[in-house]
Each structure stands twice: as C-alpha cells, then as structure tokens.
Amino acid sequence: MRFDRLWRGANLATLAPQRPGIGLIERGALGVADGRIAFVGEEAELPAGSEAKEEYNLQGRLVSPGLIDCHTHLVFAADRSREFELRLAGADYQSIAKAGGGIFSTVRATRAASEELLLSAASERLRALLAEGVTTLEIKSGYGLDSETELRMLRVARRLAQTNRVEIRTTLLAAHALPPERERSAYLAFIADELIPQAKRLGLADAVDGFCEGIAFSAAELRRVFASARAQGLAVKVHADQLSDTGGAALAAECGALSADHLEWSNDEGIAALARSGTVAVLLPGAFFMLREQRRPPVAALRKAGVPIAIATDCNPGTSPLLSILTAMNMAAIQFGLTADETIAAVTREAARALGRGGELGTLEIGKQADLAVWNVERAAELVYWVGRNPLHARVWRGA
Ligand SMILES: [Zn+2]
C-alpha cells in the first residue's frame, strides 16, 4: 500500500463501534491517503511493501480521532466578567439586570460590533480549542436576534473555517431569547418565515437551534421554528430542560433533532423518546459548574435507554466561559459520573453524530476523514484525568 503519511508505534483509540470500549489497538499503525484513513490496525498487519511519503514513529503515544466540540457560542462581543464579579459579590439576578447585565448585554455589544471585530475575538477563542486537538466544532448564532446580526455571526463562523484548519458546523439560534423590541408571535414568525429561509439561501446555516425554557420559548412556540428548519432541509438541535422540565427532550425527539442539549431536568418519557429518535444527548458541564447547579443530567437513565451521550464546552459569555474541551471532559466525568471510555466517546464518535457527521468523522476507521489528535500519553484515561494539562503532541486535519 502507498500512503501520504504513516504513523507507527501508536496506541490507537479507534472508537470503532464494533470494538469494545474505546476500540484500543496497541502497537498500531495508521496510514492516510488523500486526506482519508487508508489503514488502521496493528503494525504487524501492515501489508508487506507498504510505503509512505512521510513516516513517523510515535513511540507509544496515543492517537485518537480529532476532538469535536459539538456545542459552542464562540462568536460574540464583550465578555460578562463584570456581571460575574457582581454575582460573586452576592448581587441577585434583578440587580444584575438593572446594572445592564444578562444576555441582552451581549446582544447589545454583538449588534454594535463589526464583522472584523467579531472575527478577531472568535479567532482567539478558537485557537484555544485547536490547541487541545479540536478538529471540528459547532458555532451558534443567537446574540443578534435580528436578521443583520444573526447572519453576521454565521458569516464570521464560516470565515473562521476559511482561515483555520478546522471544520465548523454553523447553527442559527435566533430562538435564543425574545428581543425586548419584538412581540413574541411576530418574532417567532419572523424566524420561521424569513430568517431561516434567508440563512439557508445564503448557505450560512447547517442547523437550527432553539432555547426551550420558561425564560425563553415553549415547546409549542418552537415547533413552528423547527418545522421551518425541516422544510428547508436544515438539521434541528434543542437547548432542552436545562433549568426546568419543559418537555424539551420530547420536543427534540418529535422534531427528529440531531441533539438535545443540557437535559438536567428531562423526564423518563423524554429520555425514552430520545432513544427512539436516535437523538444524541449533549451534556454541558461548564454551564452546570458556573451556575452551581444541583440537578445533574440523568446519565444513568440515558445510558439505560441507550441514548448516545456527547459532551461540549458550551463556550458562551454568560454561563460557560469555558475554552477547554479537556476540562469539560474531566468535569463531565466527575460531576455527571461518566466513565473514562464514555467521556472519550462523548467528544469523538458521539459528538460527530450530534453534528450529523458520524459517517465521516469521530472514529479511526478506513475511509473516514483523517482528523487525528496525537497525545503525549500512553493511556487514554489520562485525557480525562488531568486538570489543566494539555498533552497534545500533534493535530492532524484531513491528513495533514
Ligand atoms: Zn448553549
């Protein structure tokens, strides 16, 4: 066989579903050709006469699929550290709102920000994720709440993918909050009838998300938004049951959503529905941590029902200023009780499914895109174990 690149002497965390656990292959080799995985297996099984233009001996290092951060709000202007400071000093929600804090402070700043300013701020955040082996991420809009700013945010997300070696999936989240100047039903009609078709026409959105919560929108309201997304051929994702049980999980299943995200308050019927619809549960330990939440997502019930579980940073200025997928992994294991193997699958194979990219990404299997992370560790559990150590040795995107 002829490869463009061949890595030998690797411990391979393949995440191949037909193998147990993380699908570990010791003393493995991985060859890529034309940006795709052409060989993966034990080094001893390499066909005789295999050659490569470039060859590396990894001396026992671990190779995993490139990490996938499947839920971020990476594009925004201005942080909310002032509001954070007030909260630490004991201020309540009302006084923070009075001081101009909360989501609408981010909306005001983002509306006022130029595309270039948003791009440079998001680029810096993106660099932090790439430095930890992220090769694919999702970015949501949702701080514009008007067509001009929502589309600007999505354009910035697309531009980040043109200037960095990374795949970015974009999600229109205009149904994040009701802008103060709009009337509810008119705003929802605007999203469903104008903004979604426009984002689709411009090629700016891969999916549509909505915040199903008492402080945002009800399941009945979001149904109309998601029906429009489906009609336009866009995938659906749902911020579901984070702060209360509003039937978000059942809504996600009903709408054939790729993922239902947060899920702290999801009920048993909602979980059963997710299992039937093949919707991925995306758990977001950063927001849980920052909000000092007490109610954990129902991991045991999700596991029992066979719902795939992914983890993401949820990087956003209000509730999860988290720019470390490795920290999110540790948090999910410690706070939510995932096993080490589940945690690694949650940022690779299952995160790929949460983005509708499971056929191309998320495992080390022949034919898949050669997105890899090479780690200065021998055991995969170390990726979950360390807090604040980044053992990335190399990041490979599309074979290079
Ligand atoms: Zn979110």
Boltz pocket constraint, residues with backbone or C-beta under 6 A from the ligand:
constraints:
  - pocket:
      binder: B
      contacts: [[A, 71], [A, 72], [A, 73], [A, 239], [A, 314], [A, 316]]
      max_distance: 6.0
